[in-house]
Amino acid sequence: MIKNIGFVVVLASSLLASLGASNAFANDSLHIAVASNFLATLKAVSRDFTEETGIKVHVSNGATGMLYAQILRGAPYDLFFSADSKRPLLLEQKGVTEPGSRFTYVIGKLVAWSQNPEKISANLTTLQADNPALRFMAIANPKTAPYGEAAKIVLEFYGLYAPLKAENKIALGENVGKTYHYVISGNAQIGLIAKSYVANPAHPVEGEFYDIPSHLYPEIAQQAVIMKGKNSQAVQAFLNYFKSAKVQAVIESYGYGLPLVNQLK
């Protein structure tokens, strides 16, 4: 509900800081591009933000590489929440972001997930590639998705990647969201996915998952940027809200690690 607060002009900065919504934001809206793994989390945060401020948030999601290409073609996003740090840095170098706006918003976590552990466990330490119950191991494409790159490295560590590939048991998803759907649909028996898909408090999943030790794969630092010319009061209000202690606790509940400091990596 929009609160009617007087002295909007005089108190504008403090209203932004406290996120007290005013009529000044009644017609404002934001357009955010977000990587698939962070979609559910961003929707939850955006819904609460809109309720508090009246600022509408329109979200477009997909593979980070696809969203990056859309931005280069002029897609009118205000903010870009990537699944990696590579694309935001490239956009910064190309001069299409607001200077100094790039920051790490979460640290992604990788898990192995089996929807039917009675038939096959997601424990990679005991998994055999020739297990007849395993038709497919789903991972995101290592060439285009940071979670896929991490998954390949983890499978190589456990000595599973080469034998699974030799038996044509690796199913590649365009992004980690597609990988999740391979498992939830039953087409793949195990998936290496973002923890956010199995830790989502609003949509619990069946089966078992194992946290992959973080030292086994490169840190998945997911970064966000403000697009050039889009640093509006509404954008700043959203980012102030996003970085608040309340929202950071919500983000952590969705299975993400929080950066030690909200600054450039």
GIWO-V588068 format. One record per backbone hydrogen bond with DSSP energy under -0.5 kcal/mol. CO is the residue of the C=O (numbers start at 1). NH is the residue of the N-H. If there is no record, write none. Layout:
BEGIN
CO:NH ; CO:NH
END
This chain:
BEGIN
3:5 ; 7:11 ; 9:12 ; 11:15 ; 12:16 ; 13:17 ; 14:18 ; 15:19 ; 15:20 ; 19:21 ; 22:25 ; 23:26 ; 25:28 ; 28:56 ; 30:32 ; 30:58 ; 31:78 ; 31:79 ; 32:60 ; 33:81 ; 34:62 ; 35:38 ; 36:39 ; 38:42 ; 39:43 ; 40:44 ; 41:45 ; 42:46 ; 43:47 ; 44:48 ; 45:49 ; 46:50 ; 47:51 ; 48:52 ; 49:53 ; 50:54 ; 52:21 ; 54:56 ; 56:30 ; 57:59 ; 58:32 ; 60:34 ; 62:36 ; 63:67 ; 64:68 ; 65:69 ; 66:70 ; 67:71 ; 68:72 ; 69:73 ; 70:75 ; 71:74 ; 75:77 ; 78:227 ; 79:33 ; 80:82 ; 80:225 ; 81:35 ; 84:223 ; 85:89 ; 86:90 ; 87:91 ; 88:92 ; 89:93 ; 90:94 ; 91:96 ; 92:95 ; 96:228 ; 98:101 ; 103:105 ; 103:224 ; 106:108 ; 106:222 ; 107:257 ; 108:220 ; 109:195 ; 110:212 ; 111:193 ; 112:210 ; 113:191 ; 114:208 ; 116:119 ; 116:120 ; 122:124 ; 123:126 ; 123:127 ; 128:131 ; 131:134 ; 133:135 ; 136:138 ; 136:189 ; 136:190 ; 137:171 ; 138:192 ; 139:173 ; 141:144 ; 141:145 ; 145:149 ; 146:150 ; 147:151 ; 148:152 ; 149:153 ; 150:154 ; 151:155 ; 152:156 ; 153:157 ; 154:158 ; 155:160 ; 155:161 ; 156:159 ; 160:164 ; 161:165 ; 162:166 ; 163:167 ; 164:169 ; 165:168 ; 169:137 ; 169:171 ; 170:172 ; 171:139 ; 173:141 ; 175:179 ; 176:180 ; 177:181 ; 178:182 ; 179:183 ; 180:184 ; 181:185 ; 182:187 ; 182:188 ; 183:186 ; 189:115 ; 190:138 ; 191:113 ; 191:193 ; 193:111 ; 194:197 ; 195:198 ; 195:199 ; 196:200 ; 200:203 ; 208:114 ; 210:112 ; 213:216 ; 214:217 ; 219:221 ; 220:108 ; 220:222 ; 221:223 ; 222:105 ; 222:106 ; 223:82 ; 224:103 ; 225:80 ; 226:98 ; 227:230 ; 230:232 ; 232:236 ; 233:237 ; 234:238 ; 235:239 ; 236:240 ; 237:241 ; 238:242 ; 239:243 ; 241:244 ; 244:248 ; 245:249 ; 246:250 ; 247:251 ; 248:252 ; 249:253 ; 250:254 ; 251:254 ; 251:256 ; 252:255 ; 257:107 ; 261:263 ; 263:104
END
